[in-house]
Amino acid sequence: MGDSPIELGSLDVDEPTDVPAERARARELFEALGSVVIYVDRAWSITEVTTGAVEVFTEDGAELVGRKVTSLIAPFDPVAVFGIEDLLEPRADADDISVSMVSARQGVFTASLRLASLDETWLPATRVLEIRDISRHQEALANQERLTVKHAEKAIELQKANAEIEALNVRLNRAADDLQDDVDAATAELREQAAKLEELNAEKDRNLVQIRAREREAQDLNTYLASVLAALTESVLILDVDYRVQSVNAVFTALVGKDDALLVGVEFVELLDDADLLKLVGAAKLFDEGGFRAINVGFSDKDGGPVTLKSSGSEVMSPTGDLLGYVIVGHDEREMRRLLSLESQLAAREREQAAELLELHEELKETSKRELEHASNLLMQSEKLSQLGSMLASIAHEINNPVGVIQTSNSLVDRMVDELDHEVASLDADDEESQACCESLRAKLADLKKINKVAITGSKRLGELSHALRTQSRMDLEVTRDVNVNTIAREALVIAQGRIKFCDVEVELGELPLITCFRSKLGQVVTNLLSNAGDSLFEKNDQHRDIHGYRYEAKIRVTSEARERDGQPGVSLAVADNGDGVPEDIREKIFEEYFTTKPAGVGTGLGLAMCMTIAKEHGGAMAVTEDPVLGGARFEMWLPLSPPKEDVDQ
């Protein structure tokens, strides 16, 4: 924008001129000088502007044409208030007026406004407004004056600040000296505290090692206790000091039919049967004297019915003598009653058998002395077998708990030996004596692991024997469904192990369908066949050793397969050996009662007869042939998938 007004020069306003030509010439002059010029009509509306005007009043080059001149003047300016036509006189010698204008680029600024006309008669035709910006010069002078005042003020402030800085430096020096003294004292105190902290950390590390050792011991103890609880056949409940359930074993959860998660936190009396007196007097009455023994406690079983446990309990105390809770162990009396019932049934059968044998004895009075002695032996053998069955069931039940504890202890010992072996391996032995000690420890740990492995094998064998005895000593009062004959064969192999341990036993059990049968009776058949094979091979071994001077290589082969007989589906189980076999002339008699090939006083002649009877009771059959693999006797039993209905009903 120019700093001086534009002189129209040769533009003669008193004489007629060519207005468009003069107007174009004036426009070129204005553009060349960069002047801010606005052309307006009679209504003071903008008709044309120069490039300078566009640059001053707009940011984006928006169109100014058509707007009123007053839209470019600040609302508070007198020109906007009184009207531009009253203040601007259309004369060539008219003075400029100062007016406040509004620009999108500069905001509000003060400008000098001059009006000229291109009409030779100076009538309100096309007017020319020339604008000069005088606010910039005034602002520069004002800014210079303000800066001068500010510089003087800053100089005074700087002098004051220098004085304050000097005083502050003095105070800072004093404070630095005091601070250094404090720092030295604090450093000494910190060193003392650091030494104490190191002692505390060392003590903490020692305590942490002890705590971790105790945690490992507690974890091992908890694992051991959990294994013991899992192995027990009695119900176990652990209560807190408020007589609420803290933990139970699997036997009790199976009894009441609830998961341990649902039992934890339940009051003890809520588990009792409604008819039990303890439900009224409360659990605290049980522990008035610290514990109780052999008290009948009634619980509600999983079906909601009452079940009585012969229970004993005691307080659980901490090493410091604090009461931690209570433990209750209960034995299900129903199992004992079942065993007593079986014993009573066995006794009744024994009496019936005794009566039958006595009648038979009367009938055989006229027979030879050998037959009488034979009958007497049969009676004694029957009584022995009956008593032995009862004893075996009781013994198998009693040894089950110790076997479980032994297996748990063996597992714990095996794990501890592994941990000790790992710790010994991690020792850093510097001298030969230490290395020799470590090697000795490793050798002893290896021996201990072997010994423990033997103990584990023995306990496993004892557990299998206990299970087999309990299974096979039961009296079959009714048929058992979904039985796998291969399982019966394996149980019989466990029971007969003592009779066939010198033999090489080959077991080839095929895929069998499940059958319905009298389970323990089939177990007696397979056990009897294995025992007979063992006795036959034992006798042949003695003969072979006497003749050749070394033992006979005895072999037994047990096989099973699914096979049809006369179009009826069933299963076949065979026991074969490599002994002398059974001659063809006695194969039909060998299943008759009292027929035996063993010496007098050794065999009763009832074993194979019993096997045939049991096979026929199931609708099956037995046969003896020569085994094509081993060459000795082959006893084979075939059974249908289900026995005849009359045998089941009976």
Beta strands, then each sheet from edge to edge (+ up, - down):
strand 1: 36-40
strand 2: 46-49
strand 3: 97-103
strand 4: 107-117
strand 5: 127-133
strand 6: 235-239
strand 7: 245-248
strand 8: 291-300
strand 9: 306-317
strand 10: 323-332
strand 11: 480-483
strand 12: 504-509
strand 13: 515-517
strand 14: 555-562
strand 15: 570-577
strand 16: 621-626
strand 17: 633-640
sheet 1: 2+ 1- 5+ 4- 3+
sheet 2: 7+ 6- 10+ 9- 8+
sheet 3: 11+ 13-
sheet 4: 12+ 14+ 15- 17+ 16-
end
